[in-house]
Amino acid sequence: TSWSPDVLPEASDDTLARLLDLYENDLVLKSSLSAALGADVVAGEMDKAAMGGGRGGPGQYIPQLQAAGKFLAQSDGPEVAVVSLEGWDTHTTQNALLQQRFTALDNGIKALKDSLGETWKKTAMVAVSEFGRTVRVNGGQGTDHGTGGIAILAGGAIKGGRMYGDWPGLKANALFENRDLMPTVDARSVFKGLMRDQLGWAASDLDTAIFPDSASAKAMTGLV
């Protein structure tokens, strides 16, 4: 395994994930790319200690979340900010990648809190992915695209310190299609609960305009 600093612009995590999918049945290319990504993880650790940047660095998400906080803190600013944070598609070396990403997320949330100032006290934040991960580890010491996942809620407005929803467990007979974590809460229910109770949006609008034809996904209560 070898690694060298990037000369060209760094490939996005989405591009790397697509390449891994493309190379799924090619033993040479899949193993080569997986080894290169593993080396990048190690190099990221070195960069993190030295300057805190680069893919996987502890400051990776700070610029986006800091900027979001500045917009939201303005008296005439928006009510909602959506930030895309790459790097969670952990097909390989998942343990090392998640350790880095959660450190970066923790630092990013702190940056959001700092930039919001007093507005943090009335802020609700949701961190959620559009897909979960498989329960079983793959050959690259990672996991593939799955169904169930988690949403993390934070902010001064959130009634925190607890877990919402049901934990289905990881036994074989509890898995969805014998591979994924069983979903127990519709993610739309979480957003509906916050939009209704935090922002005052009408339930009828949430069921029809915001999330079309979603009346069956009832808004969660007691989040704020």
NORJO-V844958 format. One record per pair of residues at least 24 apart in sequence whose C-alpha atoms are under 10 Angstrom apart, sorted by the first residue. I is the first residue (numbers start at 1). GAP is how many residues later the second one is. Records with the same first field share a line. If there is no record, write none. Layout:
# NORJO-V844958
I->GAP  GAP
This chain:
# NORJO-V844958
1->31  34  35  36  37  38
2->33  34  36  37  38
3->32  33  34  35  36  37  39  40
4->35  36  39
5->35  38
10->44  45
11->44
12->43  74  75
13->42  72  73  74  75  76  77
14->72  73  74  75
16->71  73  75
17->70  71  72  73  74  75
20->71  72
21->70  123
30->110
31->109
33->59
34->57  58  59  106
35->57  58  105
37->55  56
38->54  55  56  58  59  102
41->52  55  56  59
42->54  55
44->53  56
45->51  55
48->52
52->52
55->31  32  42  45  46
56->30  31  40  41  42  43  44  45  46  47  48
57->43  44  46  47
58->41  42  43  44  45  46  47  48  49  50
59->41  42  44  45  46  47  48  49  52
60->25  26  27  40  41  43  44  45  47  48
61->24  25  40  42  43  44  45  46  47  48  50  51
62->42  43  44  45  46  47  48  49  50
63->45  48  49
64->44  47  48
65->40  42  43  44  45  46  47  48  50  51
66->42  43  44  45  46  47  48  49  50
67->44  45  48  49
68->43  44  47  48
69->40  42  43  44  45  46  47  48  50  51  54
70->42  43  44  45  46  47
71->44  45
72->40  43  44  47  48  51
73->42  43  44  45  46  47  50
74->42  45
75->44
79->44  120
80->43  44  45  115  119
81->44
82->43  44  45
83->44
84->43  45
85->42  44
88->41  44  45
89->40  42  43  44  53  54  55  56
90->43  50  51  52  53  54  55
91->42  46  47  48  49  50  51  52  53  54
92->45  46  47  48  49  50  51  52
93->45  46  47  48  49  50
94->43  46  47  48  49
95->46  47
96->46
97->45
109->45  46
112->43
113->41  42  43
118->38
119->36  37  38
120->34  35  36  37
121->34  35  36  37
122->33  34  35  36  76  102
123->31  32  33  34  35  75  101
124->29  30  31  32  33  34  35  70  71  74  75  99  100
125->27  28  29  30  31  32  33  69
126->25  26  27  28  29  32  64  65  68
127->24  25  26  27
128->24  25  59
129->58
130->57
132->48  49  51
133->46  47  48
134->41  42  44  45  46  47
135->35  36  37  40  41  43  44  45  46  47
136->34  42  43  44  45
144->36
145->35
146->30  33  34  35  36
147->29  30  32  33  34  35  36
148->27  28  32  33  34  35  36  37  38  39
149->31  32  33  34  35  36  38
150->31  33  35  37
151->36  39
153->37  70
155->69
156->68
157->37  41  66  67
158->36  40  64  65  66
159->63  64  65
160->63  64
164->26  56  57  58  59
165->55
185->32  33  35
186->30  31  32  33  34
187->30  32  33
188->26  29  30  31  32
189->25  26  27  28  29  30  31  32
190->27  28  29  30  31  33
191->28  29
192->25  26  27  28  29
193->25  26  27  28  29  30  31
194->25  26  27  28  29  30
195->24
196->24  25
197->24  25  26  27
198->25  26
